[in-house]
Each structure stands twice: as structure tokens, then as C-alpha cells.
Amino acid sequence: MRPYATPPYGPDMTAGMGVQLLVLEVLCRAVGLGTAGWLTGSTFAVVTWAVLMIALRRSWTGPFGPANRVTLARAILVGAVTALVADSFEHRAPVGVLVALATVALVLDAVDGHVARRTGTATALGARFDMEVDAFLILVLSVYVAMPLGGWVLAIGLMRYAFVAASWALPWLRGDLPHSMARKTVAALQGIVLVVAGAGIVPHTWAFIAVAAALALLVWSFGRDIGWLWRTRT
């Protein structure tokens, strides 16, 4: 029997879990993160680690790679934002810290893809990992912004998940979409608008209008893609 060998991505995954828990502990001491936030952040870390490990074991044989490390760092930031948002249901979250963490996570979204292309390490799994981190950050931010603006804001965070759920019943929705700069721009705009609205730096009315406009653009983007998939279905 061969001795158990640590997979090449094992150290990165272990370090990621450790850093996530360390960040949560720093938030506990620095901004008074409560029990709800700590438990939510820890659950996020465990679930992310478990799902990613399963995916890696199925299809990954090489080292984790620099681009995936950037995405993992973004996931750690998203875990911290998730913890702060969960904690905000019990007491006011430190808005400056939450906005700063979310902003860095959004900025790094433009880095991991660039690193993957520059290093020739772009993979389907890496792209999916990046997409899921993006989607969850938008969902968490929409939950936070829905508190002052209303539950309708949740449509921004839930739309992508609704699309995935619909594809289980309608296989033609799983088709490959062509590259679209408009789609990428609309997706990036959601995070920017939600962060600005959550920061409270614009009047309530203008925040409402901006988020509503972002949602309208998202509906248009999804509608356009669904229309294209319908026309090209086989």
C-alpha cells in the first residue's frame, strides 16, 4: 500500500482555511464581531473548503497556481464580508471595514483573470471558482443593501442562482455563451453600485435609483443571454 500523499494543492487549501479563521479572529478583536458573524464566517470557510476540495480532487492534478491563490484570497475577503453582514442583523456593522473589504475583493476580481492569462494557467475550474466567489459576494452585498432599501434588492443577488436552478429543468440554458463585454460590464457594475449604496455616501433616494438602474441592466443582460440561448438551442 502506498503511503498517503498530500495533493499539490493541499498546502494552499490548508493555508486558506487558516487565514480565513485568523481574519475572523482579528475582526472579533478589532471591531467586536459577534457570535452570529463568527459562526457565519466559519461556516462559509468550511463549506468553501469542502466544495473546492471535492472539485479539485475530481479534476486537478497540478499545483494550485497563482491565479487560484488570488481567487482564494478574494474568497477569504468575501468570508469576512459575509460575517460582518450576518452580524449586522444584531448590531450595526462597521461600515468602513465592510466597504473596504468588499472593495478590495471587487478590485482583485480584475487581477486573477489577468494573472491566469499571463501565466498560462487559465482553467475551467479556475474560471468557475472565480464566478462563484463573484456571485456570492453580490448576494451578500444585496442582503446588506436590502436592509435600508427593501427586499427587492435581493433580486440582484438571487438572479444568477435562479438562472442556474432554471437550467436544471431547461437544459438549453446550459449552453455556452459568446464573449460579451456588455455582460462583464453589467456584472461588475452590480458590485460597485451595491458597495456605494451600502457605504451610505449618497442620499437614500439616489442610492435607490442607482440600485434600481443596476437591477434593470442585470435583467436586460440575463434576458439577452436567455434569448440567445433559446435561438441557438439544439
Sequence and secondary structure as in RCSB ss.txt:
>XXXX:A:sequence
MRPYATPPYGPDMTAGMGVQLLVLEVLCRAVGLGTAGWLTGSTFAVVTWAVLMIALRRSWTGPFGPANRVTLARA
ILVGAVTALVADSFEHRAPVGVLVALATVALVLDAVDGHVARRTGTATALGARFDMEVDAFLILVLSVYVAMPLG
GWVLAIGLMRYAFVAASWALPWLRGDLPHSMARKTVAALQGIVLVVAGAGIVPHTWAFIAVAAALALLVWSFGRD
IGWLWRTRT
>XXXX:A:secstr
       TTHHHHHHHHHHHHHHHHHHHHHH   HHHHHHHHHHHHHHHHHHHHHHHHH  S   HHHHHHHHHH
HHHHHHHHHHHHTTTS   HHHHHHHHHHHHHHHHHHHHHHHHHT   HHHHHHHHHHHHHHHHHHHHHHHHHH 
GGGHHHHHHHHHHHHHHHH GGGGS     HHHHHHHHHHHHHHHHHHHT S HHHHHHHHHHHHHHHHHHHHHH
HHHHHHT  
